[in-house]
Amino acid sequence: MVPHLTTALNGPLLDLERRFLTAMPTIEHWFRQQWLEHAVPFYASVDLRNSGFKLAPVDTNLFPGGFNNLNPDFLPLCVQAMQSAVEKICPEARGVLLIPENHTRNLFYLQNVAHIVTILRHAGMLVRVGSMLPEITQPMEIALPNGSSVILEPLVRRGNRLGLNNFDPCVVLLNNDLSAGVPEILKNLEQAVFPPLAAGWSTRRKSWHFAAYDRVATDFADLLSIDPWLINPYFATCSQINFQERIGEECLAAQVDDVLSKMRVKYAEYGVKSDPFVIVKADAGTYGMGIMTVKDASEIKGLNRKQRNKMAVVKEGLAVSDVLVQEGVYTFENINQAVAEPVVYMIDHFVVGGFYRVHTGRGVDENLNAPGMHFVPLAFESGCTLPNPDFAPDATPNRFYAYGVVARLALLAASLELEGMEA
């Protein structure tokens, strides 16, 4: 299923896609150089927004939880990329311990876990799933809606090694974003742990990622002689916020006004008739929690109690004190008249698939990662790394190539971000 783009493609984005196609050898050579200099994250997913005049990432997840939503035809791509990823970090790797989120009732998430297990097994790994839930004291098999199942087992720590009963893996793979902090059982392990513990939301900040992305987008824009704004959202931050006690509202309103002012200049430059908006969201966290759309700074001081409570906490009930004010990027793509945004998945530095996040109850300027969303696998006709210059720039394979390029820019930013944490 190919999405319909509801805005005319005769503006900056069409020119951007044309430049990507023309410069494809240069782009791919540039990426190869980057991966020689920087360690690629183990895996990632990137949320993109396509406004017809701008194509930009709005979130990057280093613990992707939707592998079950990918097109099953691209399982071979996932397997090959997984082999590359594991060979880099542990060439002798045979045993992989996968640690998921602390869910037993979210069966759709567990389908994602089962799919990661399938990819690893096809890549030639022995893999078992260890749960950090204290109630898991013996192996527990959970049947899943798609007919598969996953077995959760209690973790066993022996000295500085983590494993299961009769299983001593050489790699620990996290699919748990550590929002509640790093548990003691994961600290000071002698085994390789991927992604690194510092990539969890107890440490990581979205603003760090977008500061790194700003550097990447500027370098890439210089390479192609384009305006970096076409692929890069403005952002600002505010710390020491307390929504429930209305502390920090002045700072937040000022930053909202500043980002909106910058956007108005760009909208005038490119003849964009839509009203600019920003997304205010928690600087750490996921699951689409702690997010709101703002079109005027005055809205910050006008939040009612329900809105303040919604913004005050995120996953694991953690209080929000730092927020990101991010340029809102319209999504003018839709599937069956429902608003949609692409999410691109990568293992190692390879694009392995993606899907559209679709929401029938949300608008083009709203967060789609919310209850009521559903997923449609990206209809890669020949893979988004196989564009065809003989087709129109906005033809499906070429559109998806553009998605893959911008997603890999965000992946590179994540690499720089992790390097900064280690420094």
C-alpha positions in Angstrom: 0.0 0.0 0.0 1.5 3.3 -1.1 0.6 6.4 0.7 -1.0 9.4 -0.9 0.7 12.7 -0.5 -1.9 15.4 -0.2 0.3 18.3 -1.0 1.7 19.2 -4.4 5.2 17.9 -5.0 6.4 20.8 -7.1 8.2 22.6 -4.3 11.4 22.2 -2.2 10.8 18.5 -1.4 10.6 17.4 -5.0 13.8 19.3 -5.7 15.3 17.7 -2.6 14.4 14.2 -3.8 15.9 15.0 -7.3 19.1 16.1 -5.6 19.3 12.9 -3.6 18.9 10.9 -6.8 21.5 12.8 -8.7 24.0 12.7 -5.9 23.4 9.1 -4.9 27.0 7.9 -5.5 28.3 10.9 -3.5 25.8 10.3 -0.7 26.6 6.6 -0.4 30.3 7.3 -0.4 29.8 10.0 2.3 27.9 7.5 4.4 30.7 4.8 4.0 33.2 7.3 5.2 31.1 8.2 8.2 30.8 4.5 9.2 34.6 4.1 9.0 35.0 6.9 11.5 32.0 6.3 13.8 30.6 3.2 15.4 27.1 2.6 14.2 24.3 1.9 16.8 23.2 -1.7 16.9 19.7 -1.0 15.7 17.3 2.0 15.6 14.1 3.3 14.3 13.4 6.9 13.1 10.1 8.7 12.9 9.9 10.9 9.9 7.5 13.6 8.8 6.9 14.5 5.2 5.2 17.9 4.7 5.8 18.2 0.9 8.1 21.1 1.6 10.2 19.4 4.3 11.4 15.9 5.2 12.8 15.6 8.7 13.2 13.2 11.6 11.2 14.0 14.7 12.3 11.1 16.9 15.0 8.4 17.0 14.6 5.2 19.1 17.6 3.2 20.0 15.5 0.3 21.4 13.0 -0.2 18.5 9.9 -2.1 19.5 8.0 -2.6 16.2 9.9 -5.2 14.2 6.7 -7.2 14.0 5.2 -4.4 11.9 7.8 -4.7 9.1 7.0 -6.2 5.8 7.7 -9.9 6.2 9.1 -10.0 2.6 12.2 -8.2 4.0 13.1 -10.7 6.6 16.2 -11.6 4.5 17.4 -8.0 4.7 17.0 -8.0 8.5 19.0 -11.3 8.7 21.9 -10.1 6.6 22.1 -6.8 8.5 21.9 -8.7 11.9 24.8 -10.9 10.8 26.8 -7.8 10.0 26.0 -6.2 13.3 26.9 -9.2 15.4 30.1 -9.9 13.5 31.3 -6.4 14.3 30.7 -6.6 18.0 31.5 -10.3 18.7 32.8 -12.3 15.7 32.6 -15.5 17.7 29.1 -14.7 18.9 26.8 -17.7 19.2 24.8 -17.0 22.3 22.7 -13.8 22.5 20.6 -12.9 25.6 17.7 -10.7 24.6 16.3 -8.5 27.5 12.9 -7.0 26.6 10.6 -4.4 28.3 8.9 -5.5 31.5 5.6 -6.4 29.7 3.7 -9.7 29.9 0.3 -8.4 28.9 1.3 -6.2 25.9 1.1 -9.1 23.4 1.8 -6.8 20.4 5.1 -5.7 21.9 6.0 -9.4 22.7 5.4 -10.1 19.0 8.2 -7.7 18.3 10.4 -9.6 20.8 9.5 -12.9 19.0 10.4 -11.3 15.6 13.8 -10.2 16.9 14.4 -13.7 18.1 13.5 -15.0 14.7 15.9 -12.6 13.0 18.8 -13.6 15.4 18.1 -17.3 14.9 18.1 -16.9 11.1 21.4 -15.0 11.5 22.9 -18.1 13.1 22.6 -17.2 16.8 21.5 -19.2 19.8 19.1 -16.7 21.5 17.0 -16.8 24.6 14.9 -14.1 26.3 15.6 -13.1 29.9 13.1 -11.1 31.8 13.9 -8.6 34.6 10.4 -9.0 36.1 10.7 -10.4 39.7 7.6 -12.6 39.2 9.3 -14.5 36.4 11.0 -17.3 38.5 10.8 -20.1 35.9 10.4 -20.2 32.2 7.1 -18.8 31.1 5.7 -19.4 27.6 3.3 -16.7 26.3 1.1 -17.4 23.2 0.8 -14.5 20.8 -2.0 -13.3 18.6 -0.2 -14.2 15.4 0.2 -17.8 16.4 3.8 -17.6 17.5 5.0 -17.6 21.1 7.8 -16.3 23.3 9.5 -17.9 26.3 10.5 -15.5 29.1 13.1 -16.8 31.5 14.5 -15.5 34.9 17.9 -13.8 34.6 20.8 -15.4 36.5 23.9 -13.3 37.4 27.1 -15.2 38.1 29.9 -12.8 39.1 30.2 -10.3 36.3 28.3 -12.4 33.8 24.6 -12.4 33.0 22.8 -15.4 31.6 20.0 -17.9 32.2 19.9 -21.4 33.6 22.3 -23.4 31.5 23.0 -20.4 29.2 26.1 -18.2 29.3 25.8 -15.8 26.3 28.6 -13.7 25.0 26.3 -10.8 24.0 23.5 -9.1 25.9 21.0 -7.3 23.6 18.7 -4.8 25.2 15.2 -4.1 23.9 14.4 -2.3 27.1 14.9 1.5 27.1 15.7 1.6 30.8 13.3 4.5 31.5 13.2 3.7 35.2 17.0 3.6 35.5 19.7 0.9 35.1 19.0 -2.1 37.4 21.9 -3.4 39.4 21.8 -6.8 37.6 22.9 -5.0 34.3 25.8 -3.0 35.8 29.5 -3.9 35.4 29.0 -6.9 33.1 32.1 -8.3 31.4 29.9 -9.2 28.4 29.2 -6.8 25.5 25.9 -5.0 26.1 24.1 -3.4 23.2 22.8 -0.7 23.0 25.1 0.6 25.8 23.4 1.3 29.1 24.0 5.1 28.6 21.6 4.9 25.6 18.7 4.3 28.0 16.2 7.1 28.8 17.4 7.3 32.4 20.6 9.0 30.9 19.8 10.0 27.3 18.1 13.3 26.2 16.4 14.0 22.9 18.0 17.4 22.9 21.4 15.8 22.8 20.3 13.8 19.8 19.0 16.8 17.9 22.1 18.8 18.7 24.2 16.0 17.1 21.7 15.8 14.2 22.1 19.6 13.7 25.8 18.9 13.0 25.1 16.0 10.7 22.5 17.8 8.8 24.7 20.9 8.3 27.6 18.7 7.0 25.2 16.8 4.7 23.6 20.0 3.4 27.0 21.4 2.6 27.7 18.2 0.6 24.6 18.6 -1.5 24.5 22.5 -1.5 21.0 22.5 0.0 19.3 24.5 2.9 19.7 22.3 6.0 16.3 23.5 7.2 14.7 21.2 4.6 15.8 18.2 6.6 16.3 19.6 10.1 13.7 20.8 12.6 14.5 23.8 14.8 14.5 23.0 18.5 15.1 24.5 22.0 15.0 23.2 25.5 13.7 24.2 29.0 14.8 22.6 32.2 13.4 22.8 35.7 9.9 22.6 34.5 7.0 21.5 36.8 3.8 21.4 34.9 1.6 20.7 38.0 3.0 23.6 40.0 3.2 25.9 36.9 7.0 26.4 37.4 9.0 27.3 34.3 6.1 28.5 32.2 7.8 31.7 31.3 10.9 29.9 30.0 8.8 27.5 28.0 6.6 30.2 26.5 9.7 32.2 25.5 11.3 29.2 23.8 8.1 28.4 22.0 7.8 31.9 20.7 11.5 31.9 19.5 11.1 28.6 17.5 7.8 29.8 16.0 9.5 33.1 15.0 12.3 31.3 13.2 9.7 29.1 11.5 7.8 32.1 10.2 10.9 33.4 8.5 11.4 30.1 6.7 7.8 29.7 5.8 7.8 33.1 4.2 11.0 32.3 2.3 9.5 29.1 0.9 6.0 30.4 0.4 4.4 27.9 2.9 0.9 29.0 3.6 0.3 26.7 6.6 0.5 28.0 10.2 3.7 27.0 12.0 3.4 25.0 15.1 5.8 23.4 17.7 5.7 20.1 19.5 6.5 20.3 23.2 7.6 17.0 24.7 9.5 15.4 27.5 13.3 15.6 26.8 13.5 11.9 27.8 11.1 9.1 27.3 9.1 7.3 24.7 5.7 5.7 24.0 4.3 9.1 22.8 3.7 10.3 26.4 4.2 13.9 27.5 3.6 15.5 24.1 1.4 18.5 23.0 1.0 20.6 19.9 1.3 24.4 20.4 0.6 27.2 17.8 1.1 30.2 20.1 3.2 30.8 23.2 0.1 32.1 25.0 -1.2 28.5 25.1 1.5 27.5 27.5 0.1 29.7 30.3 -3.4 28.6 29.4 -3.0 24.9 30.1 -5.8 23.5 32.2 -5.3 20.9 35.0 -5.9 17.9 32.7 -3.4 19.2 30.1 -0.8 19.9 32.9 -1.3 16.4 34.4 -0.9 14.8 30.9 2.5 16.6 30.4 3.7 16.0 34.0 4.6 12.3 33.8 5.9 9.8 31.2 6.6 6.1 31.1 7.1 4.4 34.5 5.4 7.4 36.1 8.5 9.5 36.0 8.1 13.2 36.5 8.9 15.6 33.6 11.4 18.4 34.4 13.2 18.9 31.1 11.3 19.5 27.9 12.1 19.8 24.2 10.5 22.4 22.1 10.7 21.1 18.5 9.6 22.6 15.3 6.4 20.9 14.2 6.6 19.2 10.8 3.3 18.6 9.1 2.6 15.2 7.7 0.7 15.5 4.5 0.7 11.8 3.8 -2.4 9.7 4.3 -3.6 6.2 3.8 -7.3 5.7 3.2 -7.9 9.3 4.3 -6.1 8.7 7.7 -3.0 10.7 8.6 0.2 8.7 8.3 3.9 9.1 9.0 6.8 6.8 8.0 8.9 5.0 10.5 12.2 3.6 9.1 14.0 0.6 10.8 17.7 0.0 10.6 20.0 -2.8 11.9 23.7 -1.8 11.8 23.9 0.8 9.1 21.4 -0.9 6.8 17.8 0.2 6.2 15.8 -3.0 6.7 12.2 -1.9 6.3 9.7 0.3 8.0 6.0 1.0 8.3 3.5 3.8 8.3 2.1 4.9 11.7 -1.5 5.7 10.9 -4.1 7.4 13.1 -7.7 8.0 12.1 -8.3 10.4 15.0 -5.3 12.7 14.7 -4.6 15.7 12.5 -1.7 16.6 10.3 -0.1 18.7 13.0 -0.5 16.2 15.9 1.5 13.4 17.4 0.5 10.1 15.9 2.2 7.9 18.5 -1.0 7.6 20.6 -3.7 5.1 21.5 -5.8 4.3 18.4 -2.8 4.2 16.0 -2.3 1.3 13.7 0.6 0.2 11.4 0.8 -0.4 7.7 4.1 -2.0 6.4 6.0 0.2 3.9 5.3 -1.1 0.4 8.9 -1.2 -0.7 8.7 -2.1 -4.4 12.4 -2.7 -4.7 13.8 -1.7 -1.4 14.4 1.9 -0.3 18.1 1.7 -1.0 17.4 0.9 -4.7 16.1 4.1 -6.2 15.6 4.4 -10.0 16.8 7.7 -11.5 14.7 6.9 -14.6 11.5 7.3 -12.6 10.1 10.6 -11.3 11.7 11.9 -8.2 8.6 11.2 -6.2 8.0 7.7 -7.6 7.7 5.2 -4.7 11.2 3.7 -4.7 12.7 7.1 -4.9 10.5 8.5 -2.2 11.6 5.6 0.0 15.2 6.2 -0.8 14.8 9.8 0.5 13.3 8.3 3.6 16.3 6.0 4.0 18.8 8.8 3.5 17.3 11.1 6.2 16.8 8.1 8.6 20.5 7.2 8.2 21.4 10.9 9.0 19.5 10.4 12.2 21.3 7.1 12.8 24.7 8.9 12.3 23.5 11.6 14.8 22.8 8.8 17.3 26.3 7.5 16.8 27.8 11.0 17.6 25.4 11.3 20.5 26.7 8.0 22.0 30.3 9.0 21.4 29.6 12.2 23.4 28.2 10.1 26.3 31.4 8.0 26.4 33.7 11.0 26.2 
